[in-house]
Amino acid sequence: MTDTVAFERSHHILIEAPASAVFDYVTNPRSWPEWIAVSHEVDSADRPLAAGETFREKWFSREEIELHWLVLQADRPTRWVAQTGAGFIGPIIVQYDFEAAGNGTKYTRTVRNPSRPKAPTEAMIARIDAEAASALANIKANVEKRVRA
């Protein structure tokens, strides 16, 4: 048996929109290429997905990777959890939490790798944080624009 490392990283942002609007946007995987830089193709229904539903996503970072996702939990508008796997880092679990905050929503995106083959380097963590900051800024801009329209 090989040793693995658990890794978790959370990022959050305040969005001036109701939790239901944020939830509906980010839990529709077809929106992901709009806010995740490496996500460039998603095969799924064009709506928020429910527990038990599956979808396919293509990433392109250094090479193209196809991910097959399963939605584990969908509690509108408070939490959504999905899981996939990638050979190079093992299982990937994303959890989206939505909490009322002032006139809007505190949106928290947590990514877990419960059994990575090895720990990420400091450079990898810095890249993860930068990509998350960009993704969250994109979500904020896109959701707030939709709510104002």
N, C-alpha and C positions, 0 to 999 in steps of 0.2 A: 504494500500500500504506500502510495506517495503522500508526502505532506502537502497540505494546501494552506492557504491563508484566506481568512475572511476579510473583506474590505467593504466599507460603507461610506458614502459621501452624500450629504444633504445640502441643498441650496434653497433659498426662499426669496420671494419678492412680494411686495404689496401691489395689488392691482385694483384700480378704481372701477370695479364691476362686481355684480353679485356673484356669489360662489357658483351658482348654477350656470352662468355664462362662461366662467373660467373652466368649470368641469366639462361642459359640453364641447368646448374647443379642444382642450388637451387630451380628452379621452376619445376623440375621433382621430384614429391613427392617420387618416388621410391628410390631416393638418400638419403632421410631423415634419414633412419636408419644408414647410413654411418657417419653422422655427429651430429645427435641429440641422446644423450644417452638414453632417455626414449622412443624413437620411435623404435619399434621393428618389426612392420609389416605394410605394406602399400599396399592397393589394388587400383591400378590405372594404367593407360597406362604408359609405360616406355618412357616418353618424357616430355618436358615442357608442362604444361597444360594451356589452353586458358580460357578466361572469359566464365563463364557459365558451365564449366565442374565441375564434382564432383569426390571425392575420399574418401576412408575410411582409417583411420590410427588407429593402436592400440598402446597405450602408456602403459608402465609399470613403475610405480614409487613405490608407496606403494601397489597398486593394479592395475589390468588391467582395462583400460578405452578405450572404442571405440569412436572415433570421426568421424563425418561425415562432410567433408569440401565442401565448394562451392567457386570456384574461382570467385572473384568479378571484378578483373581488371588484364589485362595482356598486358602491353605495352612494348614489347621487344625493346631494352634492358634497359629500364629505371625504370620501376616499375611493381610490381606484388603484388596483395592483395587477401587474402583468409580469409574466416570466418567459424568458427565452434562454438559449444557450449558445455560446460561441466557443469553439474548440480552444482558442488561444487564451480565454479567461474563464471558461466554465460557465455555470449558470449566471444569468443576469436577471435581477428582480427590480422592477421600477415600482415605486409607490408614490402616488400623488395625493397630498392632503390639502384640504381647503378649509379655512377657518375665517369666520367673520372678523374683520378688523376695521374699525372706524367706518368709513363710507365704502368699504370695499372688501377685498379678500386677501388674506395671507395665503399664498400658494407655496407649498413646499414640495420639492421633487427630491426623492431619495433613491439612490441607485445602490444596490447591494450585489456583491459578488461573494456568495457564501463559501466558495471553495476555489479560489484562484490558484493556479499552479505556483505563482510566486507573487510577492508583494509588489505593488506599483512603485516606481522610483519617484523621487521628489519632482522630477521633470514631468512625469506622467500625471501626477496629482495637480501640478500647476496647469497643465494642458486641460485636464478634466474641469478644473475650476474656471478657466477662461471660457471653455466651450459652454459650461453651464451658465455663466454670466451672460453670454451672448444669447443663448436659448431663452433664458428668462426675460431678457429685455425684449426679444422678439415676441414672446407670448404677451407680455404687458402691452406693447404697442398694438398688436393685432386685436386683442380682446377689447381694449379700451376704444379702438377705432370702431369696432363692430357695435359696441354698446352705444356709442354716440351717434351712429348712423341711423 
